[in-house]
């Protein structure tokens, strides 16, 4: 399941650099998470890094993007392969 940032976000800027998939970006008013890039840090870390550093706890699971750990791992592998291909 991808994560999402709620309107409780205070734009503190700590989550964005922690995302290993570059899924977090500044939206119109608050930070947002691209569900196509979010793997909940599967393949990188044991826990979502954005949730670890968020001081206001405004990053819940996104109920519109439910994924199993296996699906998240497949997404991680596809994103990693695409990243490698773009750097060569």
Buried (B, 14 or more C-beta within 10 A) or exposed (E): BBBBBEEEBEEEEBBBEBBBBEBBEEEEEBBBBEBEBBBBBBBBEEEBBBBBBBEEEBBEBBEEBEBEEEEBBBBBEEBBEEEEEEEE
